Amino acid sequence: MIDHVSLGTRRYAEAVAFYSRVLAPLGLQLLRDTGGEAAFGTPQRWCFFLYPVPEAEAVAARGAHVALGAPGREAVAAAHATALGASAQDIFSPRLRPDISETYFGAMFHDLDGHRIEVLTNAA
């Protein structure tokens, strides 16, 4: 079981603002921002972190992606629309994925640093 995810960013302040908006439809909020670490989640569970990365270091790994669970299809669509409205690049729009399962509904985008972020639900 994965406990949390950490992503590097070259655009720390912008990424904190971006994820504050994008994660809200998923029920996650910014819980701490020290300038060197931003922690998102719920008061009971911190699960998503951002860290600044120097310009000379790699920030996104080719082929890697992070999949975030959503409580329902509306939250998937809201997170995706919010991301695109905040300069994310669309990979695929919210849709059913019967190739994965009959109830799998998801969307994917590249964030400000090029990380591939998927938002999904299996709620019918």
Residue pairs with C-beta under 8 A, 6 or more apart in sequence:
3 47
4 41
4 46
4 47
4 48
4 49
5 47
5 48
5 49
5 66
6 48
6 49
6 50
6 51
7 15
7 48
7 49
7 50
7 51
7 66
7 111
7 113
7 115
8 50
8 51
8 52
8 53
8 57
8 59
8 113
9 15
9 50
9 51
9 52
9 53
9 59
9 112
9 113
10 52
10 53
10 54
10 55
10 59
10 113
11 112
11 113
12 35
12 38
12 50
12 51
12 52
14 112
15 38
15 50
15 111
15 112
15 113
16 30
16 33
16 38
16 50
17 86
18 83
18 86
18 87
18 88
18 111
18 112
19 30
19 38
19 40
19 48
19 50
19 111
20 29
20 30
20 40
21 82
21 86
22 79
22 82
22 83
22 86
22 88
22 117
23 29
23 40
23 48
23 68
23 79
24 82
25 70
25 74
25 75
25 78
25 79
25 82
26 68
26 69
26 70
26 71
26 75
26 79
26 119
27 42
27 71
27 75
28 40
28 41
28 42
28 47
28 48
29 40
29 41
29 42
30 38
30 39
30 40
31 39
31 40
31 41
31 43
31 46
32 38
32 39
32 46
33 39
36 51
36 52
37 49
37 50
37 51
38 49
38 50
38 51
39 46
39 48
39 49
40 46
40 47
40 48
40 49
40 50
41 47
41 48
48 68
53 59
59 113
59 114
59 115
60 113
60 114
60 115
60 116
64 115
64 116
65 108
65 115
65 116
65 117
65 118
66 115
66 116
66 117
66 118
67 106
67 118
67 119
67 120
68 79
68 117
68 118
68 119
68 120
69 120
69 121
70 76
70 79
70 119
70 120
70 121
71 121
71 123
72 121
72 123
73 94
73 105
73 121
73 123
75 119
75 121
76 94
76 105
76 106
76 107
76 119
76 120
76 121
77 94
77 107
79 107
79 119
80 90
80 93
80 94
80 107
80 109
80 119
83 109
83 111
83 117
84 90
84 109
87 112
88 109
88 110
88 111
88 112
88 117
89 109
89 110
90 109
91 108
91 109
91 110
91 116
92 106
92 107
92 108
93 107
94 105
94 106
94 107
95 105
95 106
95 107
96 104
96 105
97 104
97 105
97 106
98 104
101 122
103 121
103 122
103 123
103 124
104 120
104 121
104 122
105 120
105 121
105 122
105 123
106 118
106 119
106 120
106 121
107 118
107 119
107 120
108 116
108 117
108 118
108 119
109 116
109 117
110 116
110 117
111 117
